[in-house]
């Protein structure tokens, strides 16, 4: 049978692993932008955004930014909507893809 000290260490390690997994899982499901700093200290992040045209047809895109510079905008398949002709986009700055 394992010693009391071994059991305590196993329980502590299990608690730490569980805590790390819970924290990481929570950050994955928030829907917030992914931010990271690379070796050049440039702010890289991704997010999703609906881009609408003049006929109020809107498509969701995955937007990749490097600071205020757009790296790539990739459309999400099936994430589209056609609004009515009199629809007005309620967003303050719908055409800005990367934060300034």
Secondary structure, 3 states (H helix, E strand, C coil): CCCHHHHHHHHHHHHHHHHHHHHHHHHHCCCCCEEEECCCCCEEEEEEEEEECCCCEEEEEEEEEECCEEEEEEEEEEEEEECCCCCCCCCCCCCCCCCC
